[in-house]
Amino acid sequence: MKTLVTGGAGFIGRWTVKYLLKEKYDVYVLDNLSNGEEKNIAEFKQHPYFKGFVRGDILQRDLLRVIFEEENFDICFHLASTISVQESLDNPLETFKVNIKGTFNMLEEARRKNSKIVFISTCMVYKKGNLKPIDENYPISPLSPYAASKLSAENLILSYYYAYNLPVVILRPFNTYGPYQKGNSEGGVISIFIKQNLKREALNIYGEGTQTRDFLYVEDCANFIVKAGLSDKTTGKIINAGTGKDISINELAKLIAHDGDCIHHIPHIHPQSEISKLCCDYSRAESLLGWKPKTSLRKGIAKTREWIRKQL
């Protein structure tokens, strides 16, 4: 079976590649390296099932056509995306181009070859004000152009499922963290805090720090993505992935720093787009796939800390 991973040199992408290779699927990677780095997949280059890396963009329709024509992919894991809420507020046009037009380009090529599309969306599409674990039927209300672009791409993908019978699945992982995540991304708060702590710098928290997040370790996330992509039970479905446990950013900072004196609160850069509570109900993933997260937050933080320490 041939698989394509767009954004495969990025954080979650490289772990998805690793799991696919472990399952002995042929893997091709397409990445423009705007967020990812080729060194993230360097260890896979000699793997017998790693079939190639193409530095290219999902906005390059001609390139996509050539790749799909040559390889006839069975499944496309579509992770290529702009990922920053703040960047989407500063430059919504670029976010819409990549996340919507790029997804359209992928869908058109997949339609010609009847390749399954596994789309990695986000928990940021859900409405703020939620007081209980969020399932897939929870109301949606995109609070940023980033969230809106992901939700638009979801609807576009579902339209191809209904109109053309194209096999698709939409995945909404909650806040993913772990090795290979950059320590300068607003979404990578655990990596940022660990890096600041190792450098003996202050841990800066946006706003009051009472906002909560459900942190999913990246290997659990990649395992979920691959399981969902390879299962026939997921076709046409939207599926969450998380741990079912949330923690406030204040508590997270104390867990990482062990010292409340080094924690500083600073003005939020986009309070209008902040969701106060994110906690995942992953019962659909468990029911359809038998999937459950395996890594506790403490263990995941320890693994991430060790990896970051080696990079400094």
C-alpha positions in Angstrom: 0.0 0.0 0.0 1.3 3.4 -1.0 0.9 6.4 1.4 1.6 10.1 1.0 2.2 12.3 4.1 2.0 16.0 3.3 3.8 18.0 6.0 5.7 14.8 6.8 8.8 16.6 7.8 6.9 18.5 10.5 6.3 17.7 14.1 3.3 15.4 14.0 4.1 14.5 10.4 7.5 12.8 11.2 5.9 10.7 13.9 3.1 9.7 11.5 5.8 8.7 9.0 7.5 6.6 11.7 4.4 4.7 12.5 3.5 4.0 8.9 7.0 2.6 8.3 6.6 0.5 11.4 3.5 -1.0 9.9 5.5 -1.6 6.6 3.6 0.7 4.3 5.4 2.5 1.5 5.7 6.2 2.6 6.3 9.3 0.4 6.7 12.7 2.1 5.8 16.1 0.6 6.8 19.1 2.5 7.8 22.7 1.7 9.8 22.9 4.9 8.0 26.1 6.0 7.3 24.5 9.4 9.2 21.2 9.1 12.8 20.4 8.7 14.4 17.7 6.5 16.6 16.5 9.4 13.4 15.4 11.2 13.0 12.5 8.7 16.8 11.9 8.1 16.7 8.7 10.1 14.1 7.2 7.8 15.9 7.8 4.5 17.5 4.4 4.5 14.4 2.5 5.6 13.3 0.0 2.9 9.7 1.3 3.0 10.7 5.0 2.8 10.2 5.7 -0.9 11.0 9.4 -1.2 10.9 13.0 -0.1 9.8 15.8 -2.3 10.3 19.4 -1.3 7.2 21.0 -2.7 4.0 22.8 -1.9 0.4 21.7 -1.8 -0.3 25.0 -3.7 1.7 23.6 -6.7 -1.1 21.9 -8.5 1.2 20.7 -11.4 3.6 19.1 -8.9 0.7 17.3 -7.1 -0.6 16.0 -10.4 2.8 14.5 -11.3 3.3 12.9 -7.9 -0.2 11.4 -7.9 0.1 10.2 -11.5 3.4 8.5 -10.8 2.6 6.9 -7.5 -1.2 6.1 -7.3 -1.4 6.6 -3.6 -3.9 4.5 -1.6 -4.0 6.9 1.3 -3.0 10.5 1.7 -2.3 11.8 5.3 -2.8 15.5 4.8 -1.0 17.4 7.6 0.5 20.2 5.5 -1.0 23.4 7.0 -0.3 26.8 8.5 -0.6 26.3 12.2 -0.4 29.6 14.0 -3.4 31.4 15.4 -1.5 34.7 15.6 -0.1 34.3 12.1 -3.7 33.7 10.8 -4.8 36.9 12.5 -1.9 38.9 11.0 -2.1 37.3 7.5 -5.5 35.6 7.0 -5.0 35.4 3.2 -2.0 33.1 3.5 -3.8 30.9 6.0 -6.8 30.6 3.7 -4.7 29.9 0.6 -2.7 27.1 2.2 -5.4 25.5 4.4 -8.3 25.8 2.0 -6.9 26.1 -1.6 -4.1 23.6 -0.7 -6.7 21.1 0.6 -8.8 21.6 -2.5 -5.8 20.8 -4.7 -5.2 17.6 -2.7 -8.9 16.6 -3.0 -8.9 17.1 -6.7 -5.9 14.8 -7.2 -7.2 12.3 -4.7 -10.5 12.2 -6.6 -8.8 11.4 -9.9 -7.1 8.4 -8.2 -9.7 7.6 -5.6 -7.1 8.0 -2.9 -8.4 8.1 0.7 -7.8 11.5 2.4 -7.0 11.6 6.1 -7.3 15.2 7.2 -5.7 16.5 10.3 -7.9 19.3 11.7 -7.9 20.9 15.1 -9.8 21.1 18.4 -9.7 24.9 17.9 -12.9 24.7 15.8 -15.0 24.1 19.0 -17.0 26.8 20.7 -15.7 28.5 23.8 -17.5 28.2 27.1 -17.5 24.4 27.2 -17.7 23.0 30.8 -17.5 19.3 30.0 -15.4 17.0 27.8 -15.9 17.8 24.1 -17.3 15.2 21.8 -17.6 15.5 18.0 -21.2 16.8 18.3 -20.2 19.8 20.5 -21.1 23.2 18.9 -18.4 24.8 16.7 -17.5 28.4 16.5 -14.1 29.3 14.9 -12.5 32.1 16.8 -9.7 32.8 14.4 -9.0 32.6 10.7 -6.9 29.6 11.5 -9.8 27.7 13.0 -12.1 29.0 10.2 -9.7 27.7 7.6 -9.6 24.3 9.2 -13.4 24.1 9.5 -13.8 25.3 5.9 -11.4 22.5 4.8 -13.4 20.0 6.8 -16.6 20.9 5.0 -14.9 20.9 1.6 -13.6 17.4 2.4 -17.0 16.1 3.5 -18.5 17.5 0.3 -16.2 15.3 -1.7 -17.3 12.3 0.4 -20.9 13.0 -0.3 -20.7 14.3 -3.9 -18.0 11.9 -5.2 -18.0 9.1 -2.7 -14.3 9.8 -2.0 -13.1 8.0 1.1 -12.2 10.6 3.7 -11.8 10.9 7.5 -11.4 14.1 9.6 -9.3 14.0 12.7 -9.4 16.6 15.5 -6.4 16.0 17.8 -6.3 18.1 21.0 -3.1 19.9 22.1 -0.3 17.7 20.9 3.2 17.9 22.4 6.5 15.9 22.4 9.9 15.6 20.8 10.5 17.4 17.5 8.0 20.2 18.4 9.5 23.6 18.0 10.0 25.6 21.2 9.0 28.9 19.6 5.4 28.1 18.5 2.4 29.4 20.4 0.8 26.0 20.2 3.8 24.3 21.7 3.4 25.6 25.2 5.0 22.5 26.8 8.1 22.6 24.6 8.3 26.4 25.2 8.1 26.0 29.0 10.6 23.2 29.1 13.1 25.1 27.0 12.7 28.2 29.2 13.1 26.1 32.3 16.2 24.4 31.1 17.7 27.8 30.2 16.7 29.1 33.7 14.4 31.7 32.1 11.0 32.9 33.3 8.0 30.9 32.1 5.7 33.5 30.5 2.0 32.8 30.6 -0.5 34.6 28.4 -3.3 36.1 30.4 -4.4 34.7 33.8 -3.3 31.2 33.1 -6.6 29.7 34.1 -7.3 28.4 30.6 -7.1 24.6 30.4 -5.8 22.2 27.8 -5.9 18.5 27.1 -2.4 17.6 26.2 -1.9 14.5 23.9 1.6 13.0 23.6 2.7 13.0 20.0 3.3 9.2 19.7 -0.2 8.6 20.9 -1.4 11.1 18.4 0.5 9.5 15.5 -0.8 6.1 16.5 -4.3 7.5 16.4 -3.8 9.1 13.0 -2.4 5.9 11.4 -5.1 3.7 13.0 -7.8 6.0 11.8 -6.4 6.2 8.3 -6.0 2.5 7.9 -9.5 1.6 9.2 -12.6 1.3 7.0 -14.8 2.1 10.0 -13.7 5.7 10.0 -14.8 6.7 6.5 -16.9 9.8 6.4 -16.4 10.4 10.2 -15.1 13.2 12.3 -13.0 11.9 15.2 -11.5 13.5 18.3 -8.3 12.4 20.0 -7.1 13.5 23.5 -6.7 12.2 27.0 -10.0 13.2 28.6 -8.0 15.2 31.2 -7.3 18.9 31.1 -4.9 21.0 33.1 -4.6 24.8 33.6 -1.6 26.6 32.1 -0.8 27.8 35.6 -0.7 24.2 36.9 1.3 23.1 33.8 3.9 25.7 34.5 4.3 24.6 38.1 4.6 21.0 37.0 7.4 21.8 34.6 9.3 24.5 36.7 8.7 23.3 40.2 9.0 26.9 41.2 6.2 29.4 41.2 8.6 32.4 41.5 9.8 32.0 37.9 6.3 32.1 36.5 5.2 35.4 34.9 1.9 36.5 33.5 2.0 38.7 30.4 -0.8 40.3 28.4 -2.5 37.9 26.0 -1.7 38.5 22.3 -5.1 37.4 21.1 -7.6 37.1 24.0 -10.5 37.2 21.5 -9.4 33.8 20.1 -8.7 32.1 23.4 -10.8 29.1 24.4 -11.1 28.9 28.2 -11.4 25.1 28.5 -10.4 22.3 26.2 -11.0 18.7 27.4 -11.5 15.8 25.0 -14.1 13.1 24.9 -12.4 10.5 22.8 -15.0 7.8 23.2 -15.7 7.7 19.4 -12.0 6.9 18.7 -12.1 4.2 21.4 -15.3 2.7 20.0 -14.3 2.7 16.4 -10.6 1.9 16.7 -10.0 0.6 20.2 -7.7 3.5 20.6 -6.7 5.0 24.0 -3.8 7.3 24.9 -1.0 5.5 26.7 1.3 8.2 27.9 0.6 10.2 31.0 1.3 13.9 31.1 4.2 13.5 33.6 5.8 10.7 31.5 5.3 12.7 28.3 6.9 15.8 29.8 9.9 13.8 31.0 10.4 12.4 27.5 10.1 15.8 25.9 12.4 17.4 28.5 15.1 14.8 27.7 14.8 15.3 24.0 15.0 19.1 24.3 17.9 18.9 26.7 19.9 17.1 24.0 19.1 19.8 21.5 20.4 22.7 23.6 
